[in-house]
Amino acid sequence: MKFWLGGVAASLAVGGVFAQQPVQPFASTGTSWTSIRRGDPYLPMTAEDRLRFFLRRAVTSPGTPARAAFLAAFDQHANDPEGWGQGWDAFGKRVGSRLARSAVRNGIESASAIALGVDQRYIFCNCDGMLRRTGHALAMNFVTYNRQGHWVPNMPRIGSTIAAEYIGLTWLPPGTRTASQATRGLALNLITGSLTNVWREFSPPMMRQLKAKLKR
C-alpha cells in the first residue's frame, strides 16, 4: 500500500506542476467527445458527451473486455486468487471479476465526475518531445481539466479505482480479501492505465498511416 500511495503522491505532485501552468491557447478546430486533441479549444463535456463516454467505456468499447482478459490472464498465470485454481472455469471467473470491477469503477467515476465537474476525456499534450509527451501521458492517470479548462487532480478516477478494488474483494474466495490484494489490483490498474495513455498519446499518426495504406 505504501508503494501505491507513494505513486499517487508523486503523480499528484506532477499534476500540481500542470495546474500551475496556464492553459495554452488553442486553435479552433473542434472538440471530440472521446478526447481533447492537440490544438482543440477546450469545451466542457455536455450531458450527451458524458452519456456516450460512459456507454462506450462500459458497453461498446472492445478495449474493456480486452483489458479484462489481459489482466485475467496475468491473474491466471500468477494463480491469483489461489482459491479459484486453474483451467477455463477459473479463467472465466477472473475475467468476470475484472469486468465487474471495471463496471463499478466506471459507474463511480462517471457519477463523481459529473458531481465535481471534471473532464473524463484523454487530453493530448500541447507540447513537443517524446519525454514531455510521455510524462504527460503518465500524469494523465491522475490529473484532468475542471469546467474552466484548468488542471486539477482527477479525484473521480483515483477514488473510483481504489473503491472498485476494495469492493472487488467482496466476491473473492475467503482468505484473499486483504488490503495487499487490493494494492496489487491498484498497481496493475496503474500499469495498464499508463500503457493505454502512452498508446493514446502516440498512436494517432501511426493509425492514420495504417488507414492510408489499407485504402491503397
Beta strands, then each sheet from edge to edge (+ up, - down):
strand 1: 35-36
strand 2: 122-123
strand 3: 143-145
strand 4: 151-153
sheet 1: 1+ 2+
sheet 2: 3+ 4-
end
